[in-house]
Amino acid sequence: MNSRAAIWTGRGLTALFALFMAAASIAPKLLGMPVAEETLAMLGWPVGYAFSIGLIELACLVLYLAPQTRMLGAVLMTGLLGGAMATQIRAGSPLFSHILFSVYLGLFMWGGLWLRHAGLRALFPLERAGRASEAAGP
């Protein structure tokens, strides 16, 4: 993939991730929508945590979207997604639709960042399996 295509694909993944987080997760919590508290209550969270969680999600998203703090935002958002996954596991939620949903979001987030940040691609290069085993030697 050439650099221009990678950057635009990364921007698209980043935009999809950011729009999903803002519309489906952050907005309901910050706007006090009943669905946010009800969902958290079904997962075992006490009443009153939705707004605080929404603020944390918003802070992580803003850090992720700002070029100067994108890595910090991605790492913090990864922690947040890990906590969401742990909550789903503890609640006994279905694997592919609920528990692994945080993994899907993380792949969009990190994939978008990887595609639009050359330094991250250099740190985590994709290699063909044959090349990697050749470098290891006999």
N, C-alpha and C positions, 0 to 999 in steps of 0.2 A: 504494500500500500504506500503510495507516495505521501510525502509530508503534508501537502495541502489537503488531500482527501482524508488523511488521518485526523488532522486538526478539525475539519468540518464535521466528521463523524463523531469525534469526541465532544464537540460543542453540542451536537444533537443529543447524544446520550446524557450529557450534563443538563441540558434544558429539560429533557423528559424527566430525569430524576428530580430536579428542582421543582418543576411544576407539580409532579405527583406529591412530593413532600409538602409543598405549600398548600395545595388544594385538598388533599385527602387526609393529611395528618395534622399539620400545624393550624390551619384555619379553623377547623371544628373545635380544637382545644382552646384557642385564643378567643374565639367568638362565643364560647360558653354553650355550644350546641349540645343538647342532651345526649346525642349519640356518642360523643366523646366520653362523658362520664359513665354512660351505660356500658360502653365497650370495656373501659378500664375496670369497672365493677365486676363484669363477667370474668375478667382475667384475675380477679382477686385484689385489685388495688383499692385502697380506702377512698371514699369520696373526697374530692377536693384537690386531687393531684393533677388533673388534666391541664389546668392553666400553667402550672409550673413546668410540666413536661413539654408543653407547647413552646414555652419560652426557651427552654434548653434546645429543643429541636431547631427553633428559629435561629438561635445564636450559632449553632453548628452549621446550619445551612448558609448563613451570611459569611461565616469564616471560610467555608468551602468555595463560595462563589467569588470571593475577593482574591485577586491574583497573588497578593502578598502573603495571604494566610491560607491558601488552598490546601496545603499539606496538613497543617494543623487542623483545619476544618474536617478534612477527610478522616484523619485519625480519630478525632473526637466523635464524628458521626458513626464511625465503625464501632466505637464503644457503645454508643447509643443503640445501634442496631443489634449488637450482641446482647444488650440488656433486654431488648424487645424479644429476641429469640429465646432467651432464658425464661422470660415470662410465659411465652407460648408453650415451651416445653413443660414448665411447671403446671400449667393449666390443662395439659393433656390434649392440646390442639392437634388437628391433622398435620401430618408431616409436610407434604408438598404444597399445600395451599396456605398454611399458616406459619409453621415453624421455619421452613426454608424461605419464606417471603423476605426476610431480612437479608438472606444471602443474595437473593435476586436483586434487591435494591443496592446492596453493596457492590455487586458486579457492575451494575449500571454506573454507580458513582465512581468506583475506581477505574472502570474501563474508560469512561469519559475523560477522567484525569490522565490516565496513561496515554491515551491517544493524542491529547492536546499538550502534553508536557514532555519534551524531549529528554529532560533529565531523568524523569521517572522511567521512560522507555530504556534509557541507558542502564539504569539501576536494575531493572527487571526485563531483560530482553527475551523475546520469544525466539526459540531456536528449534530447528528440526531435531527430532530424536536422534537421527544418525550422526549429526554434527556434535551433539553433546557427548555421545558415547565415544566418538573418535577422539575427542579432546582428553577424555579420561585415561586413554591408553589401555594396554593389555592388563 
